[in-house]
Amino acid sequence: MNRQSVSGFVARIDRRIAAVERATAVLTLAVTLVLVLVQVVSRFVRVPVFWTEEVARLGLVWMVFSAAAWVANERAHITVTVITDHLPPRVIRALDRAVQVIVTAVGALLAFAAAEAFDSARDITGSSSGLSRSLLYLPALLGLALIAWHSAVALIDPSNAPASRGGADS
């Protein structure tokens, strides 16, 4: 396999992962909204459904980390470009690569920390839902690992950036 076919293969995997991230973010947002509405209505009619708060919180955490990973893939996080707008393109590319190296390293490091938190919370359960507390750390583990993945892919193939394929910046 030559470099171009490896790069194309990685880019296809990256786009499929991003599609799953986006679908997960949208689905968990919808489920969270429904659970919060159920919670509000059930309290209004004085028949509270206690587990909805814990499950809504879990949905919110899943939504945040899956959306963060998807946005990292799209390279659509908020950026301040007051200084970089006035730099030569070569310097901007070097800064972008440095940022991707840092994001890859920090994402991987934080994913390892999230893995430890996931493991330590394995035997703790929620008081009303009975769900394992480790489910609150799993999206952090996956989201941070995927942020590191997307940044590494951007390092391997900068031409695959969303701006060059009609993404967020174009």
Backbone torsions as a table, in degrees:
resi	resn	phi	psi	omega
1	MET	NA	129.6	177.9
2	ASN	-86.6	172.0	-175.2
3	ARG	-60.0	-38.9	-177.1
4	GLN	-67.2	-40.7	-179.9
5	SER	-70.7	-34.6	175.1
6	VAL	-64.6	-44.6	179.5
7	SER	-61.7	-42.1	178.1
8	GLY	-64.7	-40.3	178.4
9	PHE	-63.4	-46.4	179.2
10	VAL	-63.4	-40.1	179.9
11	ALA	-63.7	-39.7	178.2
12	ARG	-65.0	-43.4	177.4
13	ILE	-61.9	-43.9	-179.2
14	ASP	-59.6	-43.4	179.7
15	ARG	-67.2	-36.9	178.2
16	ARG	-67.4	-41.6	176.8
17	ILE	-61.0	-43.8	179.9
18	ALA	-61.8	-37.5	178.3
19	ALA	-64.6	-39.9	177.2
20	VAL	-66.7	-40.8	178.4
21	GLU	-60.5	-46.1	-179.8
22	ARG	-63.8	-45.6	179.6
23	ALA	-62.0	-40.5	178.6
24	THR	-63.9	-43.3	179.3
25	ALA	-61.8	-45.2	-179.0
26	VAL	-66.7	-45.8	-179.0
27	LEU	-63.2	-46.0	-178.8
28	THR	-69.0	-31.4	174.3
29	LEU	-64.4	-45.1	179.5
30	ALA	-62.5	-45.4	179.2
31	VAL	-63.0	-41.7	179.4
32	THR	-62.5	-43.5	178.5
33	LEU	-61.5	-44.0	178.7
34	VAL	-62.6	-44.1	-179.8
35	LEU	-63.3	-40.2	178.2
36	VAL	-65.7	-40.6	176.4
37	LEU	-63.2	-42.4	176.7
38	VAL	-59.8	-42.8	-179.8
39	GLN	-62.5	-45.3	-180.0
40	VAL	-63.5	-48.6	-179.2
41	VAL	-63.7	-43.3	-178.1
42	SER	-64.8	-34.4	176.1
43	ARG	-72.4	-34.4	179.2
44	PHE	-64.0	-40.6	179.7
45	VAL	-89.0	7.7	175.5
46	ARG	61.2	35.9	172.3
47	VAL	-131.2	72.3	-173.8
48	PRO	-65.0	140.1	174.8
49	VAL	-103.7	99.4	-167.8
50	PHE	-64.5	-35.6	-173.5
51	TRP	-72.6	-15.0	-175.8
52	THR	-63.3	-33.6	-179.5
53	GLU	-65.0	-46.1	-179.9
54	GLU	-65.3	-42.1	-178.5
55	VAL	-71.0	-35.2	175.9
56	ALA	-64.3	-40.4	177.7
57	ARG	-63.2	-41.9	177.5
58	LEU	-61.5	-43.7	177.9
59	GLY	-62.4	-39.0	178.9
60	LEU	-64.6	-42.0	179.2
61	VAL	-64.8	-43.0	177.4
62	TRP	-61.8	-41.8	-179.7
63	MET	-63.3	-45.0	-177.4
64	VAL	-61.4	-48.6	-175.3
65	PHE	-75.2	-33.4	176.7
66	SER	-71.1	-38.3	177.1
67	ALA	-67.5	-38.7	178.5
68	ALA	-61.8	-41.5	178.4
69	ALA	-66.5	-41.4	179.2
70	TRP	-63.9	-44.2	179.4
71	VAL	-64.5	-35.4	176.3
72	ALA	-63.1	-39.1	177.3
73	ASN	-64.3	-41.0	-179.7
74	GLU	-76.7	-10.6	-175.8
75	ARG	54.1	47.3	-175.3
76	ALA	-114.7	14.6	174.1
77	HIS	-63.7	154.7	179.4
78	ILE	-63.6	131.0	177.4
79	THR	-129.8	147.3	175.7
80	VAL	-103.2	120.6	-172.9
81	THR	-118.8	24.7	-178.1
82	VAL	-57.0	-43.1	-178.4
83	ILE	-86.0	-45.8	-174.7
84	THR	-65.9	-23.0	177.0
85	ASP	-62.8	-20.0	-176.6
86	HIS	-106.3	8.6	-179.7
87	LEU	-96.5	155.5	176.7
88	PRO	-66.7	150.9	-178.4
89	PRO	-53.9	-36.7	-179.7
90	ARG	-63.1	-41.6	179.0
91	VAL	-68.6	-39.8	178.5
92	ILE	-61.2	-43.1	178.7
93	ARG	-63.2	-41.0	178.7
94	ALA	-65.2	-42.2	177.7
95	LEU	-63.8	-41.5	178.8
96	ASP	-60.8	-42.6	178.6
97	ARG	-65.2	-40.5	177.8
98	ALA	-62.4	-42.0	178.3
99	VAL	-63.2	-42.2	179.8
100	GLN	-64.6	-36.9	176.3
101	VAL	-62.8	-45.7	-179.1
102	ILE	-64.3	-45.0	-179.5
103	VAL	-64.3	-39.6	177.7
104	THR	-61.7	-47.9	-178.3
105	ALA	-65.9	-46.4	-178.9
106	VAL	-67.5	-41.2	177.3
107	GLY	-59.7	-44.1	178.9
108	ALA	-65.5	-43.9	178.7
109	LEU	-61.0	-46.1	179.2
110	LEU	-68.1	-31.0	176.1
111	ALA	-65.2	-39.4	175.9
112	PHE	-63.6	-40.9	177.3
113	ALA	-64.0	-40.2	178.0
114	ALA	-65.8	-33.0	177.3
115	ALA	-65.0	-39.3	177.0
116	GLU	-66.1	-42.4	178.1
117	ALA	-64.0	-41.2	177.4
118	PHE	-58.1	-46.4	-178.7
119	ASP	-66.6	-39.3	-177.4
120	SER	-72.0	-23.0	-178.7
121	ALA	-96.5	6.0	-174.5
122	ARG	-56.6	-39.2	-174.3
123	ASP	-94.2	2.9	-179.8
124	ILE	-97.5	133.6	-179.7
125	THR	-117.9	156.3	177.0
126	GLY	-68.2	148.0	-174.7
127	SER	-70.1	-33.3	-177.6
128	SER	-109.4	-27.0	-178.2
129	SER	-93.0	-26.2	-176.3
130	GLY	77.2	2.7	179.1
131	LEU	-76.9	147.4	178.5
132	SER	-64.8	136.4	177.6
133	ARG	-65.7	-19.4	178.5
134	SER	-63.0	-22.2	177.6
135	LEU	-66.2	-18.8	174.1
136	LEU	-77.6	-24.1	-179.0
137	TYR	-95.9	-19.9	179.3
138	LEU	-60.6	-44.6	178.4
139	PRO	-64.7	-32.1	175.8
140	ALA	-64.7	-45.4	178.2
141	LEU	-57.9	-51.9	-178.3
142	LEU	-67.1	-45.1	-178.3
143	GLY	-61.9	-45.2	-179.8
144	LEU	-68.2	-39.2	176.9
145	ALA	-63.8	-38.9	179.6
146	LEU	-71.9	-33.8	174.2
147	ILE	-62.1	-43.7	176.9
148	ALA	-61.9	-42.4	178.4
149	TRP	-58.6	-50.7	-177.7
150	HIS	-62.1	-37.9	178.5
151	SER	-68.3	-38.2	177.2
152	ALA	-65.5	-39.7	177.3
153	VAL	-63.1	-39.9	177.9
154	ALA	-63.4	-31.7	176.8
155	LEU	-71.9	-41.3	-178.5
156	ILE	-67.5	-42.3	-175.4
157	ASP	-137.5	82.3	-179.6
158	PRO	-60.8	-22.6	179.5
159	SER	-70.9	-13.0	179.9
160	ASN	-86.4	4.3	179.1
161	ALA	-60.4	145.2	-177.3
162	PRO	-55.2	-34.3	-179.9
163	ALA	-61.8	-33.5	-179.7
164	SER	-85.8	-9.0	177.7
165	ARG	-118.6	18.8	176.4
166	GLY	84.2	34.9	-176.4
167	GLY	-93.8	-145.1	-169.1
168	ALA	-62.4	-32.5	-173.4
169	ASP	-93.5	-3.3	-175.5
170	SER	-96.1	NA	NA
